[in-house]
Amino acid sequence: MMTISTIGLGAGVGAIMRYELTKLFKYQMPSFFPFGTLIINWLACVLLGFFATLMQKNGENYALWGIGFCGGLSTFSTMIFETLVLIHDRRFRFTFYYLFCSLAGGVGLIILGTWVPHLFS
């Protein structure tokens, strides 16, 4: 039961952070292109790689930061919805850019995140 509570706490903090960052990005970079979601998902990827590597032997810390916080921070469903909006608006080139940057960038940043702890050990 403790792990479920820990994940819930992390997810709540991550979701609140996502909400606040989304507001900030929409204010700072108003655009039809979903920069906010892209950057937030990239941040979640690099942090997840970092936490997964750093906390691989501590399940409770990983539950809080990796599963909970990063899971609450990232948002696959919003990425898909924004992709459909780009398609609906007939912005096909930007749809491709968004999907490519989301997926390739996410994989690359997870890898980067796994390397960071090794730089300091």
Z-matrix of the N, CA and C atoms (Angstrom, degrees):
N
C 1 1.452
C 2 1.524 1 110.98
N 3 1.328 2 116.46 1 -32.32
C 4 1.456 3 120.38 2 179.49
C 5 1.526 4 110.87 3 -62.00
N 6 1.333 5 118.04 4 -40.98
C 7 1.464 6 121.15 5 -179.63
C 8 1.525 7 111.29 6 -63.73
N 9 1.310 8 117.80 7 -39.61
C 10 1.468 9 121.00 8 179.00
C 11 1.522 10 109.86 9 -63.59
N 12 1.316 11 117.12 10 -43.31
C 13 1.471 12 121.04 11 177.89
C 14 1.515 13 111.11 12 -64.33
N 15 1.311 14 116.54 13 -39.86
C 16 1.468 15 121.58 14 179.15
C 17 1.524 16 110.53 15 -63.79
N 18 1.322 17 116.82 16 -45.31
C 19 1.466 18 120.67 17 177.92
C 20 1.531 19 110.04 18 -62.29
N 21 1.324 20 116.96 19 -44.20
C 22 1.459 21 121.08 20 179.15
C 23 1.513 22 112.68 21 -60.27
N 24 1.318 23 117.19 22 -41.47
C 25 1.463 24 121.34 23 177.60
C 26 1.521 25 110.30 24 -62.31
N 27 1.318 26 116.69 25 -49.03
C 28 1.468 27 120.79 26 179.33
C 29 1.516 28 112.13 27 -61.53
N 30 1.327 29 116.80 28 -42.56
C 31 1.466 30 120.94 29 -179.73
C 32 1.521 31 111.12 30 -64.30
N 33 1.315 32 116.76 31 -39.17
C 34 1.457 33 120.48 32 178.22
C 35 1.522 34 111.83 33 -62.69
N 36 1.317 35 116.40 34 -45.88
C 37 1.470 36 120.86 35 178.62
C 38 1.530 37 110.21 36 -64.60
N 39 1.335 38 117.16 37 -42.22
C 40 1.465 39 120.73 38 178.83
C 41 1.519 40 112.23 39 -63.21
N 42 1.329 41 117.19 40 -41.30
C 43 1.467 42 120.79 41 -179.84
C 44 1.526 43 111.40 42 -66.80
N 45 1.328 44 116.61 43 -39.71
C 46 1.466 45 119.89 44 177.27
C 47 1.522 46 109.92 45 -64.98
N 48 1.332 47 116.91 46 -41.41
C 49 1.462 48 120.20 47 177.91
C 50 1.528 49 110.64 48 -63.42
N 51 1.336 50 117.44 49 -41.49
C 52 1.464 51 121.09 50 177.82
C 53 1.524 52 110.25 51 -59.85
N 54 1.316 53 116.94 52 -44.49
C 55 1.457 54 121.70 53 -179.89
C 56 1.534 55 110.99 54 -60.75
N 57 1.308 56 116.81 55 -47.23
C 58 1.465 57 121.00 56 -178.78
C 59 1.530 58 111.26 57 -67.02
N 60 1.321 59 117.36 58 -41.70
C 61 1.469 60 120.17 59 177.96
C 62 1.524 61 111.40 60 -65.92
N 63 1.330 62 117.22 61 -38.03
C 64 1.461 63 120.42 62 177.76
C 65 1.523 64 110.51 63 -61.24
N 66 1.329 65 116.79 64 -45.43
C 67 1.468 66 120.05 65 176.92
C 68 1.526 67 110.77 66 -59.39
N 69 1.311 68 117.35 67 -44.39
C 70 1.461 69 121.95 68 -179.39
C 71 1.527 70 111.02 69 -61.87
N 72 1.337 71 117.23 70 -47.46
C 73 1.467 72 120.43 71 -178.77
C 74 1.525 73 111.62 72 -65.70
N 75 1.329 74 117.42 73 -38.88
C 76 1.469 75 119.45 74 178.86
C 77 1.525 76 110.98 75 -65.00
N 78 1.318 77 116.69 76 -32.97
C 79 1.466 78 121.00 77 178.01
C 80 1.526 79 110.96 78 -75.70
N 81 1.331 80 116.91 79 -42.88
C 82 1.462 81 121.98 80 -175.89
C 83 1.524 82 113.17 81 -78.31
N 84 1.321 83 116.95 82 -32.35
C 85 1.463 84 121.32 83 -175.35
C 86 1.526 85 111.07 84 -133.32
N 87 1.331 86 117.87 85 65.47
C 88 1.469 87 118.10 86 179.61
C 89 1.529 88 110.24 87 -64.82
N 90 1.315 89 116.15 88 126.18
C 91 1.463 90 121.37 89 -175.50
C 92 1.517 91 109.06 90 -166.17
N 93 1.330 92 115.87 91 158.16
C 94 1.466 93 119.79 92 172.37
C 95 1.526 94 110.31 93 -72.59
N 96 1.355 95 116.60 94 -22.42
C 97 1.462 96 120.82 95 -179.02
C 98 1.527 97 108.86 96 -81.17
N 99 1.332 98 118.28 97 132.79
C 100 1.468 99 121.56 98 -174.60
C 101 1.538 100 114.00 99 -79.27
N 102 1.336 101 115.95 100 63.90
C 103 1.458 102 120.48 101 -179.64
C 104 1.529 103 111.76 102 -58.95
N 105 1.321 104 117.12 103 -40.33
C 106 1.461 105 120.32 104 -176.76
C 107 1.512 106 112.91 105 -58.19
N 108 1.310 107 116.95 106 -51.49
C 109 1.465 108 120.67 107 -179.91
C 110 1.522 109 111.01 108 -62.90
N 111 1.331 110 116.57 109 -40.75
C 112 1.460 111 120.59 110 179.58
C 113 1.532 112 110.64 111 -60.19
N 114 1.312 113 116.87 112 -49.85
C 115 1.474 114 120.98 113 -177.99
C 116 1.521 115 111.21 114 -66.12
N 117 1.323 116 116.95 115 -41.71
C 118 1.467 117 120.11 116 179.28
C 119 1.527 118 110.65 117 -64.02
N 120 1.324 119 117.60 118 -43.56
C 121 1.470 120 119.85 119 177.75
C 122 1.522 121 111.44 120 -65.08
N 123 1.331 122 117.20 121 -37.84
C 124 1.469 123 119.69 122 174.91
C 125 1.522 124 110.81 123 -61.42
N 126 1.329 125 116.83 124 -44.19
C 127 1.467 126 120.74 125 178.44
C 128 1.531 127 110.18 126 -59.52
N 129 1.327 128 116.72 127 -44.86
C 130 1.468 129 120.36 128 178.82
C 131 1.528 130 111.12 129 -60.91
N 132 1.330 131 117.17 130 -37.67
C 133 1.472 132 120.69 131 179.96
C 134 1.524 133 111.54 132 -65.20
N 135 1.314 134 117.34 133 -49.57
C 136 1.461 135 119.46 134 -178.07
C 137 1.536 136 110.14 135 -65.06
N 138 1.328 137 117.01 136 -38.32
C 139 1.470 138 119.54 137 177.61
C 140 1.520 139 112.16 138 -67.32
N 141 1.335 140 116.84 139 -39.85
C 142 1.468 141 119.60 140 178.73
C 143 1.526 142 110.89 141 -62.90
N 144 1.332 143 117.02 142 -43.83
C 145 1.465 144 119.44 143 176.39
C 146 1.520 145 111.70 144 -59.44
N 147 1.330 146 115.74 145 -42.33
C 148 1.468 147 121.88 146 179.10
C 149 1.526 148 110.83 147 -63.46
N 150 1.335 149 117.23 148 -52.15
C 151 1.460 150 120.98 149 -177.89
C 152 1.522 151 111.99 150 -65.01
N 153 1.327 152 117.45 151 -39.26
C 154 1.466 153 120.82 152 -179.78
C 155 1.519 154 110.61 153 -61.89
N 156 1.328 155 116.36 154 -39.67
C 157 1.461 156 120.10 155 -179.33
C 158 1.520 157 111.37 156 -76.15
N 159 1.315 158 116.55 157 -45.35
C 160 1.464 159 121.41 158 -175.66
C 161 1.529 160 112.02 159 -69.27
N 162 1.307 161 117.32 160 -35.77
C 163 1.467 162 121.15 161 -171.15
C 164 1.521 163 113.10 162 -112.38
N 165 1.332 164 117.57 163 23.26
C 166 1.457 165 119.59 164 -175.03
C 167 1.520 166 113.31 165 -61.37
N 168 1.314 167 118.36 166 -22.20
C 169 1.464 168 120.45 167 -179.44
C 170 1.524 169 112.58 168 -100.19
N 171 1.340 170 117.37 169 -2.95
C 172 1.453 171 120.52 170 -179.19
C 173 1.527 172 108.83 171 -119.88
N 174 1.325 173 115.22 172 93.22
C 175 1.460 174 121.41 173 -174.50
C 176 1.510 175 114.23 174 -60.89
N 177 1.321 176 118.25 175 -36.46
C 178 1.467 177 120.72 176 -177.37
C 179 1.532 178 111.17 177 -70.29
N 180 1.327 179 117.50 178 -41.52
C 181 1.466 180 120.40 179 176.84
C 182 1.528 181 111.04 180 -66.30
N 183 1.322 182 116.54 181 -40.22
C 184 1.462 183 119.55 182 178.05
C 185 1.528 184 110.48 183 -66.58
N 186 1.322 185 117.43 184 -37.42
C 187 1.465 186 120.52 185 177.11
C 188 1.526 187 110.22 186 -59.99
N 189 1.328 188 116.95 187 -41.97
C 190 1.461 189 121.37 188 179.82
C 191 1.523 190 111.83 189 -68.49
N 192 1.331 191 116.76 190 -53.98
C 193 1.466 192 121.18 191 -171.07
C 194 1.528 193 113.53 192 -89.62
N 195 1.310 194 118.15 193 -44.33
C 196 1.464 195 120.92 194 -176.89
C 197 1.519 196 112.38 195 -76.38
N 198 1.328 197 115.60 196 -58.81
C 199 1.463 198 119.69 197 -176.95
C 200 1.526 199 110.79 198 -75.12
N 201 1.325 200 116.75 199 -51.76
C 202 1.451 201 120.88 200 -174.99
C 203 1.521 202 113.47 201 -71.46
N 204 1.322 203 116.65 202 -66.74
C 205 1.464 204 120.64 203 -174.33
C 206 1.528 205 112.09 204 -61.76
N 207 1.330 206 117.49 205 -52.58
C 208 1.476 207 119.93 206 -178.61
C 209 1.521 208 111.30 207 -65.57
N 210 1.333 209 117.12 208 -35.93
C 211 1.462 210 120.09 209 176.87
C 212 1.519 211 112.09 210 -65.83
N 213 1.333 212 116.92 211 -38.76
C 214 1.459 213 120.50 212 177.40
C 215 1.519 214 112.77 213 -73.37
N 216 1.313 215 116.40 214 -30.72
C 217 1.467 216 121.40 215 -178.94
C 218 1.528 217 111.51 216 -74.26
N 219 1.317 218 117.14 217 -43.39
C 220 1.470 219 120.28 218 -176.34
C 221 1.525 220 110.13 219 -82.10
N 222 1.323 221 115.62 220 160.89
C 223 1.452 222 118.66 221 -177.84
C 224 1.521 223 111.84 222 -151.32
N 225 1.302 224 115.70 223 95.89
C 226 1.460 225 121.92 224 178.62
C 227 1.527 226 111.00 225 -67.84
N 228 1.320 227 116.67 226 -41.89
C 229 1.468 228 119.62 227 -176.54
C 230 1.527 229 111.73 228 -63.81
N 231 1.323 230 118.10 229 -38.20
C 232 1.460 231 120.43 230 177.27
C 233 1.519 232 110.53 231 -66.97
N 234 1.324 233 117.17 232 -38.76
C 235 1.463 234 120.47 233 177.38
C 236 1.534 235 110.20 234 -59.88
N 237 1.317 236 117.51 235 -44.48
C 238 1.460 237 121.06 236 179.88
C 239 1.526 238 110.60 237 -66.47
N 240 1.322 239 117.46 238 -42.85
C 241 1.458 240 120.17 239 178.53
C 242 1.534 241 110.75 240 -60.83
N 243 1.327 242 116.79 241 -45.26
C 244 1.468 243 120.06 242 179.55
C 245 1.529 244 111.28 243 -65.64
N 246 1.308 245 117.18 244 -31.74
C 247 1.465 246 120.80 245 173.98
C 248 1.528 247 110.22 246 -62.87
N 249 1.319 248 116.73 247 -44.44
C 250 1.466 249 120.58 248 178.35
C 251 1.523 250 111.85 249 -64.61
N 252 1.329 251 117.52 250 -35.18
C 253 1.467 252 120.56 251 176.22
C 254 1.529 253 109.82 252 -64.09
N 255 1.338 254 117.19 253 -43.65
C 256 1.469 255 120.00 254 177.67
C 257 1.529 256 111.00 255 -61.25
N 258 1.336 257 116.67 256 -41.25
C 259 1.468 258 120.20 257 177.98
C 260 1.526 259 110.15 258 -64.78
N 261 1.313 260 116.64 259 -45.94
C 262 1.467 261 120.74 260 179.18
C 263 1.526 262 111.32 261 -58.21
N 264 1.340 263 116.78 262 -38.38
C 265 1.471 264 121.85 263 179.17
C 266 1.531 265 112.53 264 -81.06
N 267 1.327 266 115.51 265 5.18
C 268 1.468 267 122.47 266 177.86
C 269 1.539 268 112.04 267 61.13
N 270 1.286 269 116.87 268 34.46
C 271 1.467 270 122.77 269 176.52
C 272 1.536 271 108.07 270 -100.91
N 273 1.313 272 114.93 271 65.83
C 274 1.463 273 121.48 272 -171.24
C 275 1.525 274 112.66 273 -66.12
N 276 1.300 275 116.94 274 -38.78
C 277 1.465 276 120.22 275 178.35
C 278 1.531 277 110.13 276 -62.76
N 279 1.328 278 116.87 277 -42.74
C 280 1.460 279 120.65 278 179.47
C 281 1.528 280 111.18 279 -70.88
N 282 1.316 281 116.96 280 -30.42
C 283 1.463 282 120.62 281 174.39
C 284 1.522 283 109.96 282 -61.05
N 285 1.334 284 115.80 283 -47.07
C 286 1.465 285 119.77 284 177.84
C 287 1.526 286 110.59 285 -61.30
N 288 1.336 287 117.74 286 -46.81
C 289 1.474 288 121.15 287 179.61
C 290 1.524 289 110.61 288 -57.72
N 291 1.326 290 115.81 289 -44.89
C 292 1.462 291 120.46 290 -177.53
C 293 1.523 292 111.64 291 -63.50
N 294 1.331 293 116.38 292 -47.68
C 295 1.462 294 119.33 293 179.59
C 296 1.522 295 111.83 294 -65.63
N 297 1.328 296 116.16 295 -43.58
C 298 1.461 297 119.23 296 179.62
C 299 1.527 298 111.15 297 -62.74
N 300 1.319 299 116.64 298 -48.12
C 301 1.465 300 120.32 299 -179.51
C 302 1.522 301 111.55 300 -63.96
N 303 1.330 302 116.30 301 -37.98
C 304 1.469 303 119.69 302 179.20
C 305 1.525 304 111.19 303 -64.44
N 306 1.332 305 116.32 304 -48.28
C 307 1.465 306 120.02 305 -174.82
C 308 1.530 307 112.60 306 -78.57
N 309 1.326 308 117.03 307 -53.60
C 310 1.470 309 119.47 308 -178.96
C 311 1.527 310 110.38 309 -66.25
N 312 1.335 311 115.99 310 -42.61
C 313 1.464 312 119.25 311 178.06
C 314 1.509 313 111.88 312 -63.17
N 315 1.335 314 116.46 313 -40.40
C 316 1.461 315 120.18 314 178.94
C 317 1.524 316 112.64 315 -62.89
N 318 1.312 317 116.52 316 -44.53
C 319 1.477 318 120.19 317 178.15
C 320 1.535 319 110.08 318 -63.16
N 321 1.326 320 115.56 319 -46.54
C 322 1.463 321 119.37 320 179.74
C 323 1.520 322 112.73 321 -60.89
N 324 1.330 323 116.58 322 -39.23
C 325 1.467 324 119.59 323 -178.62
C 326 1.520 325 112.55 324 -75.49
N 327 1.322 326 117.92 325 -31.02
C 328 1.473 327 119.57 326 171.96
C 329 1.528 328 108.89 327 -61.25
N 330 1.319 329 116.93 328 -46.07
C 331 1.468 330 121.05 329 179.06
C 332 1.526 331 110.28 330 -60.73
N 333 1.331 332 116.42 331 -46.43
C 334 1.470 333 120.06 332 177.46
C 335 1.523 334 110.65 333 -57.84
N 336 1.322 335 116.60 334 -44.68
C 337 1.459 336 120.25 335 179.27
C 338 1.516 337 113.43 336 -60.54
N 339 1.336 338 117.21 337 -33.67
C 340 1.472 339 119.41 338 178.20
C 341 1.520 340 112.02 339 -73.04
N 342 1.336 341 117.43 340 -23.74
C 343 1.459 342 120.97 341 179.82
C 344 1.531 343 112.95 342 -81.17
N 345 1.321 344 117.13 343 -29.94
C 346 1.472 345 121.10 344 -173.16
C 347 1.525 346 112.72 345 -56.65
N 348 1.342 347 120.35 346 -48.03
C 349 1.470 348 118.20 347 -179.96
C 350 1.534 349 113.25 348 -59.17
N 351 1.325 350 116.89 349 -30.27
C 352 1.461 351 119.91 350 -178.85
C 353 1.534 352 111.48 351 -73.12
N 354 1.317 353 117.48 352 -22.16
C 355 1.462 354 120.48 353 178.53
C 356 1.510 355 112.42 354 -68.82
N 357 1.336 356 116.40 355 -24.26
C 358 1.459 357 121.24 356 -175.70
C 359 1.518 358 112.84 357 -108.26
N 360 1.319 359 117.31 358 9.89
C 361 1.473 360 118.80 359 -179.75
C 362 1.501 361 112.31 360 -110.84
